[in-house]
Amino acid sequence: MHGTIDKRRRRAAVKPLRARPAARRKPIDRNAPLILKITPRLDRALTKVVKKSGRPKYYHVRRALERYLNHMEALIKSVKQ
């Protein structure tokens, strides 16, 4: 019984891990690709648009995201006023 108490005390004496200093952390790559999962239905619809337009998927996704963000910014701005 006393042996288990001694083991617990020894484990508590272990030094806690230190966080890495900020200087060692890798900087965030602002140009890293964005990966997202979409439903098969969205993928089929996007593929149809790609075939008709001749432009790549990333073009349409980026454009849709830009429009959505502009809309949300305007909405937030109007709510704050």
N, C-alpha and C positions, 0 to 999 in steps of 0.2 A: 504494500500500500504506500509506503513512504517513497518507494522507488519512482512511482509515477508522479508524485508531487515534485521530486527533484528534477525529473525530465521536463516538466512544464516550466519550471523556473529557468532551466537552461535555455529553452526555446525562447522565452520572453527576453532573454539577454541579447539575442541576435540583433545586430544593427539593422534598422529599417533601410530599405533601398532609397537612394537619393534620386531625385528627378534630374534628368540631363539638363545641363545649362542651355540657355537659349541660343548661345553662339554655336553649339554643335548641331542643332536641329537643322534639317534640310529645309531650304526655302521652298515655299509653295510655287509650283510651276503654273503661272497664270495662263499659259498656252496649252495646258494639258487637255487632251480630248475629253469630252463629256460622253459618258456611256449611260444610256437609259434603256430600260426594258419597256417595250410597248406590247399591247395585246395583238394577237394575230389579226383581229379585225382592223385595227389601226394600221398594221403593216400592209395588209392587202389594199386598203384605201390609199395609203401613201405610195405604194408601188404603182397603182393605176395612175396617180397624178404624175409620177416620175416618167412613166411611159408616154403619157400625152404631152408633157412639157419638154422632155429631153434634158431636164436638169437633174442633178443628183439629189438624193434624199436629204443630205445635210443642208442643202440650200432651202428646201421647203420647211424643214424643221426649224432652222434658224430664223427664217422669215416669220413663221407662225409664233415663235417665242418672242421675237421683237415686237410684233403686234400685240400680243397678250400683255407683255410688260408695259408697253406704252399705255394700253387701256387701263391697267391696274394703277399705274402712276397717276393718271388723270382722275381715276375714281377716288383714290386716296387723297389727292389734292382737293377735290371737291368736297369730300367729307370733312376735312380739317377746317374748311372755311365756313 
